Structures are given as C-alpha cells and as structure tokens.
Amino acid sequence: MTTTATNERRSAPRRLIRREMRRDLWAGTALVLLATLVPTFMGNVFWQQAMLLAAVYVIAAVGLDVLRSQAEQMSFGQGAVLGVAAYVAALANGVWEEPLALAAVYGLLAGMVTGMLMALPSLRVQGYYLGFVTLAGALALPDLILKFKDQTQALTGVNVFPVGPTEPLFGSLNWLTIVVTAVAVVSLFAGAVLRSSSLGRAMLLAGESPEAAVTVGLRPGQLRLQAFALSSFAASVAGVLYVGVIQYVGSGSFTLALSVMLYFVVIVGGPGKVLGPILGVGLLYVVPDHLLSGLVDYRLLIYGAIVLAVMFVVPEGIAGGLDRLVRRYLTKGSDRDRSLISLRPILDAAPSAEAAAHDGGDAPLLVVDEVRRSFGSVKALDGASMTVRRGTVHAIVGPNGSGKTTLLNAVSGLITVDSGKVEFEGRDVTRLAASSRARLGLARTFQQPRVLNSLSVWENIDCGRVSDRQIPWFEEALASYAEEWDALNSGVLPHGQRRFLEVLRALHSGPSIVALDEPAAGLSHAERLEFGQLLRDVASKTSVTVLIVEHDLELVWNIADQITVVDGGRVIASGSPAELRNSKTIAHLFVGVEHVAG
Ligand SMILES: Nc1ncnc2c1ncn2[C@@H]1O[C@H](COP(=O)(O)OP(=O)(O)OP(=O)(O)O)[C@@H](O)[C@H]1O
C-alpha cells in the first residue's frame, strides 16, 4: 500500500505571514507608532496617555479577534479577563507591595485563569449560548469587586505608581510608552502569524465546520480551548499594561461597557483583518471618548449608531470593506482569469506499479456489522452490515431516507451507534472518535463541500493536516501546484471544483479510505463523467479505497466494483453491478436502473 508514515517535510509554500496581510501589517505598525509616538514627542501628555490606552485596547481586541474570527467563538467576557488581570496586578503592587514584575505575573496568571474558566463552557456550548455565558462573567466582575470590597478596596480603588517605567527617558518618552507600543505592534504580527499558520487554519476549519475538522483528524474542542488561551493571554497582557497606563483601578473600571466595546471593536473594525482592531478602537474608543468627549455619557448610544451604520454600509467591517475596495480597483487581473484546479494531472503522475500494491492482502478494509442507530422513533440504521474490500470503489445506494448518510456517518464516527460494530483495518473502531478514525486513515467529504472561502485553494487542501501519513508520489505531484494554488482564492471556485478540492484535501491526508457523500450532486453531466473517471483512478492509482454514497445510478453502475443497497436502515442487497443488475429484489427501488445500466 502506498500510504506511509513519514517524517519528510512537505514542499508546500512556506511563509510566516500570508502575502495579502503584509501590506496591512506595515500600515498597522505605522498607525500604532504614529498614534503613540507623535503625542509623546510633542510632549502632549493627555494624548500620550489616551493613545497608550488605545494601544492597550488594540492588544485585547487582537486576542478577541482570534477567538471571534479564527475560532468562530463568541465571547463577551474579554473586558472581564482584562479587568481581573489589571485588578490583581494593581492589588499586588499597590496593596500587597510586590515588585512590579511579580505583580505583572500575578495579573497575567489571574487573567489567564479567568479566561480559561470562561472557556470551559465552550466544550459544551457555542455561538450565542457561549456568548451569554461569557456575558455573565463580564456582568459579575463589578459586583464581585464590590462584594469583596475589603480585599479589593473597591470603595477607594487602588492606586499604582509604576515609577521606573514612567520615568522620562527623553522628553515624555518612557519605558511604559515603549513597551505598550512594542507589545501592540507585536500583537498585530502575532495575530497575522497565527492566521498564516497551520494552527490558524485548523482553528478556522474547526470553527466553521467542526464536522469537516474531525474528519481530517482535528479536535475542535481542543482548538477552541487553544483559541481561548491565546485570547485570554492577550487580554491579560492588556490588563497588566492598563494598570501602567491608568495607574488606578476601581469598581467602576471594568464594567460590561468595556466588554461590549471590545466586542464591537472587532465587529466594526473588520473581523479577521490586521487593521480591524486599530480601526475599531479608533472609531469606538478614540472618537467617542476623546474627539466627542462631551458626549461620553452617550457612549453605548454612539456605539450602537456606529455599529448599525457600519454593518449597513460594510457588513464585513471597515477593514474588510477597505480590502474589498483595494481588491476591486488596485488588483490587476483576477482569480477568475486563472486556470482553476484539476485532479487529473496529479493522478496521471502515479507510478505504473502502484495499482497492485495493497498492504493487508485480501483482508477486508472495513467491516460494518449489524449496526443500529435510532433518532427518536426513526430507525435510521436497523442492523446494517457491509464489507468493503481494499482498493475498490464501493457504492452505497438506496432511496431517500434509507439510511445511506447515517451509515457513512457511523463509519466515519460522526455519530455514535446504539449497537453493532465497525472494524477498520482489523481494528474495532466503534467507540473511537471521528478525529481518531481520521488519523488512522479514514477520510471523508460532505454533501456540501466544506471549503473555507477566506483561504487560498492550497491552504484549503493543506487545512488541518495532522498526521504524517501521505502518499509520496501524490504529494510530489501536488506540491508542483502548491505555489499556483496558493495564489488562487478558493472563493472563486465553482461548485464542481470545490468537490475536487475536497477530494484533494482528503487524499492529502494520506488515507486508506475516502468516504464521499453524494459527490456528484450539483455537477453537470460532463463534470459527473469526469468525476466518475477520477474516482475510478483514485482507487486504481492510489490504492485508496473509495466509499461513495450516491444517487446518480449511472455514475455508480459505471464506476463501482461493489454496491451495497440500503432500504429502511437495512442492507437489502450487496454485490457487483453485474450481480445486482438483474436482481428482482431491488429492481422496484430504482426505476430505470436496467435502462441506465444498459
Ligand atoms: N440527526 C438526525 N436526527 C433525526 N433524524 C435523522 C437524523 N439523521 C437522519 N435522520 C433520519 O434517519 C433516516 C435516514 O436518514 P439518512 O440521511 O441517513 O438517509 P439517506 O439515505 O442518506 O437520505 P438521502 O438520500 O435523502 O440523503 C431519515 O428518516 C432521516 O430523517
């Protein structure tokens, strides 16, 4: 068999930061430097402090953006994490009289613990439910500070005098200004590096489609916790720096309004964009609090109006809107002009000896034994059994609602079964999670291709690759397209090409079997013919077994070695197309089969 475990490094495009982010990173760096250093060198202490606080908010917003747009998690509690870190650092230095460095460490630890406590519910709930849980954290913090007023000195607040860091070095320039500015710039770069990394792509896939993520071996819960840890770290760093800038914390310092502002900063600024946090902080903090300082009591009202206006005009946020404009007017040519993707030349690169190679001899690759699964009173699988041989194209067919997709889900582990057994490569995987099955070589595609439009074609193919399994010649052939496909935006791919992309992604994980759910749905007649031949070649040239659920019987009859017919959750017939062609048992299920089979 060609699938091997190897530590060879892939010859994929390697870059620390995605090309299209670099311009924004330099612009963001320039904006941060200008905002903090111009008032500093002009000796304007008021604006110096205002801009340092804005930089602190940028740091927290970059972290929240990782959570919001990379991991697709909703948190309204970022202000509380920042607040706990700030409060503990202030208490440690101002009350317990610990040195500044140790106080900062206490603050960071307290913020991280708070963030991770808020993250735990993300293992069970997501979306708005998670948002509400984190909102409770943001609501509770001011009350908790008051409740423990003796310990928190809530009535007087805590003053901190970071003498060393605020000592002038040159004019108004001090270490605090240098550190806050540097950390804000570093946070922009760190966010961009994360987005460009395989970890960032894995987070994105797990956030947008947890189902697709587990089928390439990712663990979405773990990735969500990692995203929370990163964003909590950013908020905690921001909290500690907040104490240096404001030099005071009190019960009213970290109200819900702070969490709301940070969330809106991300949404209004442009989720997933380098410049988003900077533009968001500019519009939602600097404008209402300083440029319109007389209206500060109407802060929430101003936020609301700005959010509504921006969402109406540029739903993708200001940075997203700017990006669209730049693409439209400044980018020469477009992805639409490029040749799109193809599997054919890659499969044609197969060495001729490949077809015969199968580890494991004649032993079946996959055995499904008497599997049952009910949804309420519906018996989706009612004792279904099936044996899939290596290197074959094996089709599952049956009428609508007969249990085909459920059978595929039981095989790939996307659902648990009530009883019965699933064996893969001789191993009982019935109780194994989908991600673990994927790591063993069980790949999967979906009825609706799970393609991440914000990533390039190559990044989508390479998305969340977690094991070292690979088909060496396939990787070599694929790598020759890596540069070209890395420059191709997957958002422009038509439906049929998105299917190819999913198959490429599945094969890129070096599977023993690839399970495809209705791959021909939505394809034109010509595309179906091409796709059928490609699947045939996948089985014969890569030794990867193809398990396919399909309604298109013409396709099935033309490419399948074995067909399993499902009805009412049971397997009612199984055999080669020749064996099934004249079966009276199933003829009534497929009007026109004989005609199709010709
Ligand atoms: N998550 C679920 N909750 C409730 N019922 C479900 C669920 N998944 C499947 N079912 C039911 O189980 C039965 C089998 O569904 P399944 O999707 O496996 O059929 P199918 O053969 O793939 O159908 P189709 O060809 O229309 O895609 C159907 O009655 C369906 O309504």
The ligand as a Gaussian input file, in Angstrom:
#p B3LYP/6-31G(d) Opt

LIG

0 1
 N      -29.711000      13.766000      13.063000
 C      -30.897000      13.211000      12.775000
 N      -31.973000      13.458000      13.568000
 C      -33.163000      12.888000      13.310000
 N      -33.381000      12.068000      12.272000
 C      -32.379000      11.789000      11.455000
 C      -31.082000      12.345000      11.654000
 N      -30.257000      11.902000      10.681000
 C      -31.007000      11.101000       9.902000
 N      -32.269000      11.033000      10.358000
 C      -33.347000      10.237000       9.803000
 O      -32.842000       8.952000       9.548000
 C      -33.315000       8.467000       8.311000
 C      -32.151000       8.144000       7.405000
 O      -31.515000       9.368000       7.035000
 P      -30.258000       9.436000       6.088000
 O      -29.890000      10.863000       5.940000
 O      -29.223000       8.519000       6.571000
 O      -30.868000       8.883000       4.741000
 P      -30.257000       8.941000       3.277000
 O      -30.498000       7.613000       2.684000
 O      -28.862000       9.421000       3.306000
 O      -31.203000      10.030000       2.627000
 P      -30.918000      10.997000       1.380000
 O      -30.681000      10.123000       0.218000
 O      -32.183000      11.767000       1.238000
 O      -29.739000      11.830000       1.735000
 C      -34.243000       9.530000       7.741000
 O      -35.568000       9.207000       8.106000
 C      -33.789000      10.777000       8.437000
 O      -34.848000      11.691000       8.564000

